Amino acid sequence: MKLSDYVAQVIKKLDINCVFGLQGGAVVHIFDSIERNGTEVLYTHHEQAASLAAGAYAKINNTMGCAVVTSGPGATNAITGLLAAWQDSIPCLFISGQVRSDQLSYGKKIRQVGTQEVNIIDIVRPITKYSKCIFTPDEVENTFKNAIFHANNERPGPVWIDIPVDLQWQNI
């Protein structure tokens, strides 16, 4: 199974009937899988709108909300909605696409390697209950299980998973 298809199945099992986001090169596989799996995607004009919509969806439907954003500025644009979910204790799943895994700056003393790459996990860590970049396909199942657990237990809140684009099309 393609990793992005697994992500789409997780979203479906969570009874998230609408995902909010903005298309970008680092999330084309994720959006394709979500749509092919029958979940509605509402494309917004800005990532901030997608992130706020995910929180509103969660509150209205008493479930988790989900926003999918692309790498770099796409991810940082979603921080306002992430903070709103954090402060209001709203369980939301934020998924960001990322540059190829060999172009990541994670763990390096450098500002950026890949085009529009940002270490989003270090930025969002203080306002998420759980945040992780997936570095190998073997990590995806446990990462999503942990994220969902943390989002919904004790005081609910948002979680963030960052997935490099080259992993999204790999088989798991």
Buried (B, 14 or more C-beta within 10 A) or exposed (E): EBBBBBBBBBBBEBEBBBBBBBBBEBBBBBBBBBEEBEBEBEEBEEBBBBBBBBBBBBBEEEBBBBBBBBBBEBBBBBBBBBBBBBEBEBBBBBBBBBBBBEBBBBEEEEEBBBEBBBBBBEBBEEBBBBBBBBBEBEBBEEBBEBBBEBBBEEEBBBBBBBBBBBBBBBEB
